[in-house]
Amino acid sequence: MHKTFLFLSTACFSFLLSNAQISENDILLTISGEPISANEFMRVYNKNLNLVQDDSQKEVDSYLELFVNYKLKLTEAKALRYDKDPVYLNEFKSYKNQLTQTYLTDKNVTDDLVREAYERTENEVKAQHILVLLDEVETDTLAAYSKIEAYRERFLNEDFESLKKELHNGKSVFVEDLGYFSAFKMVYNFESAAYATEVGSVSQPFRTRFGFHVVKVLEKRKSKGQVSVAHIMIANTQKDSTLVAKDRIQELHRLLLQGEDFGELAKQFSDDKSSSIHGGELKPFKSGQINSEIFETTAFELSPSNPISKPIQTQFGWHILKYINRKEVQSFEKLQSELKNRVGKDSRSQLVKAKMLEQLLAEYHIETPNSKLAKFESNLSYNTSDNVWELSSKFNKSQSFLSVKNQTYTYLDFLEFINKNLKSIKKEWPTSVVVKKQYETFLEKSVFKYKEENLENENQEFSYILNEYREGLLLFELMQDKIWEGAKNDSIGLQEFYNLNKQNYIWPDRIEGSVARSSDKTYIKKVRKYWAKNQSNKMIDEALNKEQQNVIFSNGELELGHPALPKSFPFKTGVSKVIEENSNFYVINITALKPTALKTFEEAKGQLLADYQITLESEWINELRAKFKVDINQDVLAKVNALISN
């Protein structure tokens, strides 16, 4: 009985699935006659499902409403010819070029380079070098090479500072101390030479695009990894003119030494609001990632036995750092994606490109070497009077010279390419060298051009990603003009919207005055007595915090709910009673009350503008639904619902 039921249930489930399959020909909807496939909807739905926070919108029908609105905006953008705008076309072209490059790589070569980069990331090299500058395309290298060989001998035996003083001119010769570096800090062949050189040794001369180098390796060490810290920051510039940043950070440091909670102090007093809500905690960082040497050095010096730093000053303000943890370099698996991206942007990419070219030549069945080159070369000559390369007048220039799949290039195409690139040709080169070097470039450009132009048809993943950006950019331009900038520029409409919705823009209850906080009730009682006698905060601070930090003050205008305020206190002017909350004691001296009040137009403008944009967009969507006819194929929608529900 149970087996029979299980079989029937499975069969029924299989039947539902088979009937819910979506084909390429299933059109879910049309907008003004333009078809949109169910497959496209399913792809977008599945990709964005986790990004939709409103559970009701995860239902197919609700999500379909969002999808239709999205497509209506795109239809309007095309109707207004945004897709023909030169600025849009240029930006899209730029993105397409960037995306294309990620698909023009050889995976095996990339993987090897990524693995090598990881091994170098685990270690740092400390080095010095001498560079004899030389143009990248210079072929006469004897003088420069002889010079760097001589410098190498001196580098082995002489003092670095003396060599630098004598040889370094910042023009043709550079003698530099490079400090510590790891993967991606230098051009690839320089990096490779440094990692291959033993500590205390000087490399043999090698060439980069800058010229000839020798590198001396002083030390190799394991990478510092990354550190996690929290901080309290008091900005150099304060709204409260009575608050001195250095004095406040010293006050907080004394409280920490007395055992106060770092996270609570960060929440209440730190001016770095992005971290204060998390108790001051920052994202983990590596050496070289923080734009402050003293901050980074201090962070890496902290440890479980030395968890709290002394106050330090950066260009942003005064800080106290707290050690959270420190990690060694992450595993290869965790860093692999990041390293792959960096390899694609590094000089290593040239190695990857060369391997990819080799594969494409085989895939497109391109003859290597090109047997027609000899014929081309024998008919080629240089016209010095006109400064151009020419083919013999009797030679048929329109003959096929190179074929890349269905793209054919003639002898004339190659000749024109050479003449367009005269700047890259040295006058002293013989014809054979000109033809060889120019053909290498011509072949590479022709093959990769074909691959790039056909990538959208050959690679589905590439096609999907590119279309998402194409539509996203188009929609951004339209929304920018129609809604975002439109709302900003519609001063009359914005004012009318404010007049109709004033009740939504209200200042909460606020106080103006001072708050004193201490973990010791005795000191708060003393503050209360001083305030009752109209003594200033400065005088009280000097009296109570002379030996150690016993009380800390917050001054100015504070909204109810401000972290420096206790959660409950009498909302009236004057000095409050002592308030105990979470093992802390407070007293508040309120000089003025600022009860709930309507915000003026200017005070509400930020939130007002955001709300007005939402209203404009909603009204606009209604206009688009009236302007463009939307037809939904209910049978296909039922298939989609069945497939998703199962």
C-alpha positions as CSV (number, residue, x, y, z in Angstrom):
1,M,0.0,0.0,0.0
2,H,2.7,2.5,1.0
3,K,4.8,1.5,-2.0
4,T,1.9,2.0,-4.3
5,F,1.2,5.5,-2.8
6,L,4.9,6.4,-3.2
7,F,4.9,5.4,-6.8
8,L,1.8,7.3,-7.6
9,S,3.1,10.4,-5.8
10,T,6.4,10.2,-7.8
11,A,4.6,9.7,-11.0
12,C,2.3,12.6,-10.4
13,F,5.3,14.8,-9.5
14,S,7.0,13.8,-12.7
15,F,3.9,14.5,-14.7
16,L,3.7,18.0,-13.2
17,L,7.3,18.7,-14.0
18,S,7.1,17.4,-17.6
19,N,4.0,19.5,-18.2
20,A,5.7,22.6,-16.7
21,Q,8.8,22.5,-18.8
22,I,9.6,25.9,-20.4
23,S,10.8,25.9,-24.0
24,E,12.6,28.6,-25.9
25,N,9.4,29.3,-27.9
26,D,7.3,30.0,-24.8
27,I,6.5,33.7,-24.7
28,L,5.3,34.8,-21.3
29,L,4.3,38.3,-22.3
30,T,4.4,41.0,-24.9
31,I,4.8,44.8,-24.4
32,S,3.6,46.8,-27.4
33,G,4.0,43.6,-29.5
34,E,7.6,42.9,-28.4
35,P,7.8,39.3,-27.1
36,I,9.5,38.5,-23.8
37,S,10.3,34.8,-23.2
38,A,9.4,32.7,-20.1
39,N,13.0,31.6,-20.0
40,E,14.2,35.2,-19.5
41,F,11.7,35.8,-16.7
42,M,12.7,32.5,-15.0
43,R,16.4,33.4,-15.3
44,V,15.8,36.9,-13.7
45,Y,13.5,35.5,-11.1
46,N,15.9,32.8,-9.9
47,K,18.8,35.1,-9.9
48,N,17.2,37.9,-7.9
49,L,15.1,35.8,-5.6
50,N,17.4,36.1,-2.6
51,L,17.7,39.9,-3.2
52,V,13.9,40.4,-2.8
53,Q,13.3,41.1,0.9
54,D,9.5,41.4,0.8
55,D,8.3,37.7,0.9
56,S,5.1,38.6,-0.8
57,Q,7.1,39.8,-3.9
58,K,8.7,36.3,-4.1
59,E,5.3,35.0,-5.3
60,V,5.4,34.6,-9.1
61,D,2.4,36.9,-9.7
62,S,3.9,39.6,-7.5
63,Y,7.3,39.3,-9.0
64,L,5.8,39.4,-12.4
65,E,4.4,42.9,-11.6
66,L,8.0,44.1,-10.8
67,F,9.3,42.5,-14.0
68,V,6.6,44.1,-16.1
69,N,7.4,47.5,-14.6
70,Y,11.0,47.0,-15.3
71,K,10.3,46.1,-18.9
72,L,7.9,49.0,-19.3
73,K,10.7,51.4,-18.3
74,L,13.0,49.8,-20.9
75,T,10.3,50.1,-23.6
76,E,9.9,53.8,-22.8
77,A,13.7,54.3,-22.8
78,K,13.9,52.8,-26.3
79,A,10.9,54.8,-27.4
80,L,12.7,58.0,-26.3
81,R,15.8,56.7,-28.2
82,Y,18.0,56.6,-25.1
83,D,19.6,53.5,-26.7
84,K,20.9,55.8,-29.5
85,D,22.5,58.4,-27.2
86,P,26.2,58.7,-27.8
87,V,27.1,58.9,-24.1
88,Y,25.1,55.7,-23.4
89,L,26.7,53.9,-26.3
90,N,30.2,54.9,-25.3
91,E,29.7,53.8,-21.7
92,F,28.2,50.5,-22.8
93,K,31.0,49.9,-25.2
94,S,33.5,50.5,-22.5
95,Y,31.9,48.0,-20.2
96,K,31.5,45.5,-23.0
97,N,35.2,45.8,-23.7
98,Q,36.1,45.2,-20.0
99,L,33.8,42.2,-19.8
100,T,35.0,40.7,-23.0
101,Q,38.6,40.6,-21.7
102,T,37.6,38.2,-18.9
103,Y,36.4,35.7,-21.6
104,L,39.5,35.9,-23.7
105,T,41.8,34.0,-21.4
106,D,43.3,30.5,-21.2
107,K,42.0,28.8,-18.0
108,N,45.0,26.5,-17.4
109,V,47.6,29.3,-17.8
110,T,45.4,31.5,-15.6
111,D,45.1,28.8,-12.9
112,D,48.9,28.4,-12.8
113,L,49.4,32.1,-12.5
114,V,46.8,32.3,-9.8
115,R,48.5,29.5,-7.8
116,E,51.8,31.2,-8.2
117,A,50.4,34.6,-7.1
118,Y,49.0,32.9,-4.0
119,E,52.3,31.4,-3.0
120,R,53.9,34.9,-3.4
121,T,51.0,36.5,-1.4
122,E,52.0,34.2,1.5
123,N,55.5,35.8,1.5
124,E,57.0,39.3,1.3
125,V,60.3,40.3,-0.2
126,K,62.4,43.2,0.9
127,A,64.6,44.5,-2.0
128,Q,66.6,47.2,-3.6
129,H,67.2,47.6,-7.3
130,I,69.2,49.5,-10.0
131,L,67.4,50.4,-13.2
132,V,69.0,51.6,-16.4
133,L,66.1,53.2,-18.3
134,L,65.6,51.9,-21.9
135,D,62.7,52.3,-24.3
136,E,60.5,49.2,-24.4
137,V,60.9,48.8,-28.2
138,E,64.6,49.6,-28.3
139,T,66.5,46.8,-30.1
140,D,70.1,48.2,-29.6
141,T,70.6,47.1,-26.1
142,L,74.3,46.5,-25.9
143,A,75.3,49.8,-24.2
144,A,72.5,49.6,-21.6
145,Y,73.2,45.9,-20.9
146,S,76.9,46.6,-20.4
147,K,76.1,49.4,-18.0
148,I,73.8,47.3,-15.9
149,E,76.3,44.5,-15.8
150,A,78.9,46.9,-14.4
151,Y,76.5,48.2,-11.8
152,R,75.7,44.7,-10.7
153,E,79.4,44.1,-9.8
154,R,79.4,47.2,-7.8
155,F,76.0,46.3,-6.2
156,L,77.5,43.1,-4.9
157,N,80.4,44.8,-3.1
158,E,79.6,48.5,-2.4
159,D,77.4,50.3,0.1
160,F,73.8,51.0,-1.2
161,E,73.6,54.6,0.0
162,S,76.9,55.4,-1.6
163,L,75.8,53.9,-4.9
164,K,72.6,55.7,-4.8
165,K,74.3,59.0,-4.1
166,E,76.6,58.5,-7.1
167,L,74.4,56.8,-9.7
168,H,70.8,57.8,-9.1
169,N,69.8,60.7,-11.3
170,G,66.0,60.0,-11.7
171,K,66.3,60.2,-15.4
172,S,68.3,57.4,-16.9
173,V,69.5,55.6,-13.8
174,F,67.4,54.8,-10.8
175,V,68.8,53.3,-7.5
176,E,65.9,52.7,-5.2
177,D,65.1,51.0,-1.9
178,L,61.7,49.2,-2.5
179,G,61.0,48.1,1.0
180,Y,58.7,45.0,1.4
181,F,56.4,43.9,-1.4
182,S,54.5,40.8,-2.5
183,A,52.5,39.7,-5.5
184,F,51.0,42.4,-7.8
185,K,53.1,45.2,-6.3
186,M,55.6,45.2,-9.2
187,V,55.5,44.4,-12.9
188,Y,55.4,40.6,-13.2
189,N,58.9,39.9,-14.6
190,F,60.4,42.1,-11.9
191,E,58.4,40.4,-9.2
192,S,59.5,37.0,-10.6
193,A,63.2,38.0,-10.6
194,A,62.9,39.2,-7.0
195,Y,61.3,36.0,-5.7
196,A,63.8,33.9,-7.6
197,T,66.8,35.6,-6.1
198,E,68.3,34.3,-2.9
199,V,68.5,36.5,0.2
200,G,71.7,38.5,0.1
201,S,72.2,38.0,-3.6
202,V,71.9,40.2,-6.6
203,S,70.0,38.9,-9.6
204,Q,71.5,38.7,-13.1
205,P,70.4,41.6,-15.3
206,F,66.9,41.3,-16.7
207,R,64.6,43.5,-18.8
208,T,61.2,44.9,-18.1
209,R,59.2,47.5,-20.1
210,F,61.2,50.1,-18.1
211,G,64.7,48.9,-19.0
212,F,67.4,46.7,-17.5
213,H,67.4,45.9,-13.8
214,V,69.3,44.1,-11.2
215,V,67.6,43.4,-7.9
216,K,69.2,42.7,-4.5
217,V,67.1,40.8,-2.1
218,L,67.6,41.8,1.6
219,E,65.1,39.6,3.3
220,K,62.1,37.3,2.8
221,R,59.4,36.8,5.4
222,K,56.0,35.4,5.8
223,S,53.2,37.9,5.1
224,K,51.6,39.7,8.1
225,G,48.2,38.4,7.0
226,Q,45.3,40.6,8.1
227,V,44.2,42.1,11.4
228,S,40.8,43.0,12.8
229,V,40.5,45.9,15.2
230,A,37.8,48.2,16.7
231,H,38.4,51.9,17.1
232,I,37.0,54.9,18.8
233,M,37.6,58.1,16.8
234,I,37.2,61.6,17.9
235,A,37.3,63.8,14.8
236,N,39.7,66.7,14.6
237,T,36.9,69.1,13.8
238,Q,33.9,69.2,16.2
239,K,30.6,71.0,16.2
240,D,30.9,71.5,19.9
241,S,33.6,74.3,20.1
242,T,34.2,73.4,23.8
243,L,35.2,69.8,23.0
244,V,38.9,69.3,22.3
245,A,39.5,66.1,20.4
246,K,42.8,65.3,22.1
247,D,41.4,65.9,25.5
248,R,38.3,63.7,24.8
249,I,40.4,60.8,23.5
250,Q,42.5,61.0,26.6
251,E,39.4,60.9,28.8
252,L,38.1,57.8,27.0
253,H,41.5,56.1,27.2
254,R,41.5,56.6,31.0
255,L,38.0,55.1,31.2
256,L,39.2,52.1,29.2
257,L,42.2,51.6,31.5
258,Q,39.7,51.7,34.4
259,G,37.8,48.8,32.9
260,E,35.0,50.5,31.0
261,D,33.5,48.6,28.0
262,F,35.2,49.6,24.7
263,G,32.1,48.8,22.6
264,E,29.8,50.9,24.7
265,L,32.2,53.8,24.7
266,A,32.5,53.5,20.9
267,K,28.7,53.5,20.5
268,Q,28.3,56.6,22.7
269,F,31.3,58.7,21.7
270,S,33.0,57.7,18.5
271,D,32.6,60.1,15.5
272,D,33.0,57.2,13.0
273,K,29.3,56.4,12.8
274,S,29.8,53.6,10.3
275,S,31.7,51.6,12.9
276,S,30.3,53.0,16.2
277,I,27.0,51.1,15.8
278,H,29.1,47.9,15.7
279,G,31.1,48.8,18.8
280,G,33.8,50.4,16.7
281,E,34.7,47.3,14.8
282,L,36.3,47.7,11.4
283,K,36.5,45.3,8.5
284,P,39.7,43.2,8.6
285,F,42.6,44.7,6.6
286,K,46.0,43.8,5.3
287,S,49.3,45.6,5.2
288,G,49.0,48.5,2.7
289,Q,45.2,48.8,2.8
290,I,44.8,51.5,5.3
291,N,45.6,55.1,4.3
292,S,47.5,55.8,7.4
293,E,50.9,54.3,8.3
294,I,50.6,55.0,12.0
295,F,47.1,53.4,12.2
296,E,48.2,50.3,10.3
297,T,51.4,49.9,12.4
298,T,49.5,50.3,15.6
299,A,46.9,47.8,14.6
300,F,49.5,45.1,13.7
301,E,51.4,45.7,17.0
302,L,48.3,44.9,19.1
303,S,47.9,41.4,20.5
304,P,45.7,39.5,23.1
305,S,48.3,40.5,25.8
306,N,48.4,44.1,24.5
307,P,44.8,44.7,23.4
308,I,44.3,48.5,23.8
309,S,46.5,51.1,22.0
310,K,47.5,54.4,23.3
311,P,45.7,57.4,21.6
312,I,47.2,58.1,18.1
313,Q,46.4,60.8,15.7
314,T,45.8,60.4,12.0
315,Q,44.7,62.9,9.3
316,F,41.1,62.0,10.3
317,G,41.3,62.5,14.1
318,W,42.3,60.9,17.3
319,H,41.9,57.1,17.7
320,I,42.1,54.3,20.3
321,L,42.4,50.8,18.8
322,K,41.3,47.6,20.3
323,Y,42.6,44.2,19.1
324,I,40.0,41.7,18.0
325,N,42.0,39.1,16.1
326,R,44.7,38.6,13.6
327,K,44.7,36.0,10.8
328,E,47.3,34.5,8.6
329,V,46.9,34.7,4.8
330,Q,43.6,33.0,3.9
331,S,43.5,29.7,2.2
332,F,43.9,29.4,-1.5
333,E,40.3,28.5,-2.0
334,K,39.1,31.7,-0.3
335,L,41.5,34.0,-2.2
336,Q,41.2,32.2,-5.6
337,S,38.5,34.5,-7.0
338,E,40.2,37.7,-6.0
339,L,43.6,36.6,-7.3
340,K,42.1,35.5,-10.6
341,N,40.6,39.0,-11.1
342,R,44.0,40.6,-10.3
343,V,45.8,38.3,-12.7
344,G,43.5,39.5,-15.5
345,K,44.5,43.1,-14.8
346,D,48.2,42.5,-14.2
347,S,51.1,42.3,-16.7
348,R,50.6,38.5,-16.2
349,S,47.6,38.8,-18.6
350,Q,50.0,39.0,-21.5
351,L,51.0,35.4,-20.9
352,V,47.4,34.4,-20.7
353,K,46.6,36.2,-23.9
354,A,49.5,34.5,-25.8
355,K,48.1,31.1,-24.8
356,M,44.6,32.1,-25.8
357,L,45.8,33.2,-29.2
358,E,47.5,29.8,-29.7
359,Q,44.2,28.1,-29.0
360,L,42.1,30.4,-31.3
361,L,44.5,29.8,-34.1
362,A,43.9,26.1,-33.8
363,E,40.1,26.6,-33.3
364,Y,39.8,28.8,-36.4
365,H,42.2,26.6,-38.5
366,I,44.5,29.5,-39.3
367,E,47.7,28.6,-41.1
368,T,50.9,29.3,-39.0
369,P,53.1,30.5,-40.3
370,N,51.2,32.2,-43.1
371,S,52.7,31.0,-46.3
372,K,51.6,34.2,-48.1
373,L,53.9,36.4,-46.0
374,A,56.9,35.7,-48.4
375,K,54.9,36.7,-51.4
376,F,53.8,39.9,-49.6
377,E,57.3,40.7,-48.5
378,S,58.8,40.2,-51.9
379,N,56.4,42.8,-53.4
380,L,56.7,45.3,-50.5
381,S,58.9,48.4,-50.6
382,Y,59.2,51.7,-48.7
383,N,58.5,55.0,-50.5
384,T,60.7,57.5,-48.7
385,S,59.3,60.5,-50.5
386,D,55.8,59.8,-49.4
387,N,56.8,58.0,-46.2
388,V,54.6,55.0,-46.9
389,W,55.0,51.3,-47.5
390,E,53.8,50.2,-51.0
391,L,53.1,46.9,-52.9
392,S,54.2,46.5,-56.4
393,S,51.7,48.0,-58.9
394,K,51.5,44.7,-60.7
395,F,50.6,42.9,-57.5
396,N,46.9,42.0,-57.0
397,K,46.2,43.6,-53.6
398,S,42.7,42.3,-53.4
399,Q,43.7,38.7,-53.0
400,S,42.9,36.9,-49.8
401,F,45.7,37.1,-47.3
402,L,44.2,35.9,-44.0
403,S,40.9,34.3,-43.2
404,V,39.5,34.2,-39.6
405,K,36.4,31.9,-39.9
406,N,34.1,33.9,-42.3
407,Q,36.1,37.1,-42.1
408,T,38.6,37.6,-44.9
409,Y,41.5,40.1,-45.0
410,T,43.3,41.0,-48.2
411,Y,46.9,42.0,-48.9
412,L,45.6,45.6,-49.0
413,D,44.2,45.3,-45.5
414,F,47.5,44.2,-44.1
415,L,49.3,47.0,-46.1
416,E,47.0,49.6,-44.7
417,F,47.5,48.2,-41.2
418,I,51.3,48.6,-41.6
419,N,50.9,52.2,-42.7
420,K,48.6,53.0,-39.9
421,N,51.3,51.8,-37.4
422,L,54.3,53.6,-38.8
423,K,55.2,55.0,-35.4
424,S,55.9,51.5,-34.1
425,I,58.3,50.8,-36.9
426,K,62.0,51.7,-36.5
427,K,63.5,53.2,-39.7
428,E,66.5,51.0,-39.4
429,W,64.5,47.8,-39.5
430,P,64.9,45.7,-42.6
431,T,61.7,44.8,-44.6
432,S,61.7,41.2,-43.2
433,V,61.6,42.5,-39.6
434,V,58.9,45.0,-40.4
435,V,56.7,42.3,-42.0
436,K,57.3,39.8,-39.2
437,K,56.6,42.2,-36.3
438,Q,53.6,43.8,-38.0
439,Y,52.1,40.5,-39.0
440,E,52.3,39.3,-35.4
441,T,50.3,42.2,-34.2
442,F,47.9,42.1,-37.2
443,L,47.2,38.4,-36.7
444,E,46.6,38.9,-32.9
445,K,44.2,41.8,-33.4
446,S,42.3,40.1,-36.2
447,V,41.8,36.9,-34.3
448,F,40.8,38.6,-31.1
449,K,38.5,41.0,-32.9
450,Y,36.6,38.1,-34.5
451,K,36.3,36.4,-31.1
452,E,35.1,39.6,-29.4
453,E,32.5,40.4,-32.1
454,N,31.1,36.9,-32.0
455,L,31.4,36.2,-28.2
456,E,27.8,37.2,-27.6
457,N,26.6,34.6,-30.0
458,E,29.1,31.9,-28.9
459,N,28.9,32.2,-25.2
460,Q,25.5,32.3,-23.5
461,E,26.8,33.3,-20.1
462,F,28.5,36.3,-21.6
463,S,25.3,37.2,-23.5
464,Y,23.2,37.2,-20.3
465,I,25.7,39.3,-18.3
466,L,26.1,41.8,-21.1
467,N,22.4,42.2,-21.6
468,E,21.8,42.8,-17.9
469,Y,24.3,45.6,-18.0
470,R,22.9,47.0,-21.3
471,E,19.4,47.2,-19.8
472,G,20.6,48.4,-16.4
473,L,22.6,51.3,-17.9
474,L,19.7,52.2,-20.1
475,L,17.3,52.2,-17.2
476,F,19.7,54.2,-15.0
477,E,19.9,57.0,-17.7
478,L,16.1,57.2,-18.0
479,M,15.5,57.1,-14.2
480,Q,18.2,59.8,-13.7
481,D,16.4,62.1,-16.1
482,K,12.8,61.2,-15.4
483,I,12.7,60.6,-11.7
484,W,15.9,61.5,-9.7
485,E,16.9,64.7,-11.4
486,G,13.3,65.4,-12.4
487,A,12.3,65.5,-8.7
488,K,15.2,67.7,-7.8
489,N,14.4,70.2,-10.5
490,D,10.7,70.3,-9.9
491,S,10.7,72.9,-7.1
492,I,7.0,73.7,-7.4
493,G,5.9,70.0,-7.3
494,L,8.3,69.3,-4.4
495,Q,6.8,72.3,-2.5
496,E,3.2,71.1,-3.2
497,F,4.2,67.6,-2.1
498,Y,5.6,69.0,1.2
499,N,2.4,71.0,1.8
500,L,0.3,67.9,1.4
501,N,2.5,65.7,3.6
502,K,3.9,67.9,6.3
503,Q,2.7,65.5,9.0
504,N,5.3,63.0,7.8
505,Y,8.3,65.3,8.5
506,I,8.6,65.9,12.2
507,W,11.4,66.6,14.5
508,P,11.4,64.2,17.5
509,D,11.7,65.5,21.1
510,R,15.1,67.0,21.8
511,I,17.0,68.5,24.7
512,E,19.7,71.1,24.8
513,G,22.2,70.9,27.6
514,S,24.7,68.4,29.1
515,V,24.8,64.8,30.1
516,A,27.3,63.5,32.7
517,R,28.0,59.7,32.9
518,S,30.0,57.7,35.3
519,S,30.2,54.1,36.6
520,D,30.5,55.5,40.1
521,K,27.4,57.1,41.6
522,T,29.4,59.2,44.0
523,Y,30.9,61.3,41.2
524,I,27.5,61.8,39.5
525,K,26.1,63.1,42.8
526,K,29.0,65.6,42.9
527,V,28.3,66.7,39.3
528,R,24.7,67.3,40.3
529,K,25.7,69.4,43.3
530,Y,28.1,71.5,41.1
531,W,25.4,72.0,38.5
532,A,23.0,73.1,41.2
533,K,25.5,75.8,42.0
534,N,25.8,76.8,38.2
535,Q,29.4,75.6,37.9
536,S,30.7,75.0,34.4
537,N,31.5,71.6,32.9
538,K,35.1,72.7,32.5
539,M,35.5,73.4,36.2
540,I,33.7,70.2,37.1
541,D,35.9,68.2,34.8
542,E,39.1,69.7,36.3
543,A,37.8,68.9,39.8
544,L,36.6,65.4,39.3
545,N,38.9,64.0,36.6
546,K,42.2,65.3,37.9
547,E,43.7,62.0,39.0
548,Q,41.7,59.7,36.7
549,Q,38.7,59.8,34.4
550,N,35.7,59.5,36.7
551,V,33.1,61.4,34.7
552,I,32.5,62.0,31.0
553,F,30.3,64.8,29.5
554,S,28.2,65.1,26.3
555,N,27.0,68.5,25.4
556,G,24.7,70.2,22.8
557,E,21.5,69.3,21.2
558,L,20.5,65.6,21.7
559,E,17.5,63.8,20.3
560,L,15.6,61.4,22.6
561,G,17.2,58.0,22.0
562,H,20.7,59.5,21.5
563,P,23.2,56.8,22.7
564,A,24.7,59.3,25.2
565,L,21.3,59.7,27.0
566,P,19.8,57.2,29.4
567,K,16.7,55.6,28.0
568,S,14.4,57.3,30.5
569,F,14.6,60.7,32.2
570,P,12.2,63.6,32.9
571,F,11.6,65.7,29.8
572,K,11.9,69.1,31.6
573,T,14.4,71.8,32.1
574,G,16.8,71.8,35.1
575,V,19.0,69.3,36.7
576,S,17.7,65.8,36.8
577,K,18.0,63.3,39.7
578,V,20.6,60.7,39.5
579,I,19.6,58.0,37.0
580,E,20.9,54.4,37.1
581,E,20.9,52.4,33.9
582,N,23.0,49.3,32.9
583,S,25.5,49.7,35.8
584,N,26.1,53.4,34.8
585,F,24.9,56.6,36.5
586,Y,23.7,59.7,34.7
587,V,22.6,63.2,35.5
588,I,21.3,65.6,32.9
589,N,21.3,69.4,33.0
590,I,18.6,70.5,30.5
591,T,18.8,74.2,29.6
592,A,16.1,74.0,26.9
593,L,13.4,71.7,25.6
594,K,12.7,71.2,21.9
595,P,9.5,69.2,21.7
596,T,8.1,67.5,18.6
597,A,7.7,70.0,15.8
598,L,7.1,70.0,12.1
599,K,10.3,70.3,10.0
600,T,10.6,73.2,7.7
601,F,10.8,72.6,3.9
602,E,14.6,73.0,4.0
603,E,15.0,70.8,7.1
604,A,12.9,68.0,5.5
605,K,14.4,68.3,2.1
606,G,16.5,65.1,2.0
607,Q,13.7,62.7,3.1
608,L,11.2,64.8,1.2
609,L,13.0,64.4,-2.1
610,A,13.3,60.6,-1.6
611,D,9.6,60.3,-0.9
612,Y,8.7,62.5,-3.8
613,Q,10.7,60.4,-6.2
614,I,8.8,57.3,-5.0
615,T,5.5,59.1,-5.7
616,L,6.6,60.3,-9.1
617,E,7.8,56.8,-10.1
618,S,4.5,55.2,-9.0
619,E,2.5,57.8,-11.1
620,W,4.9,57.2,-14.0
621,I,4.4,53.5,-14.0
622,N,0.6,54.0,-14.3
623,E,1.2,56.3,-17.3
624,L,3.4,53.6,-18.9
625,R,0.8,50.9,-18.4
626,A,-1.7,53.1,-20.2
627,K,0.8,54.0,-22.9
628,F,2.1,50.5,-23.8
629,K,-0.2,47.4,-24.1
630,V,0.9,44.5,-21.9
631,D,-0.4,41.0,-22.8
632,I,0.4,38.1,-20.5
633,N,0.1,34.5,-21.8
634,Q,-1.8,32.8,-19.0
635,D,-1.0,29.3,-20.2
636,V,2.7,30.0,-20.1
637,L,2.3,31.8,-16.7
638,A,0.7,28.6,-15.4
639,K,3.7,26.6,-16.6
640,V,6.0,29.0,-14.8
641,N,4.0,28.9,-11.6
642,A,4.0,25.1,-11.7
643,L,7.7,24.8,-12.3
644,I,8.6,27.2,-9.5
645,S,6.1,25.8,-7.0
646,N,7.6,22.3,-7.6
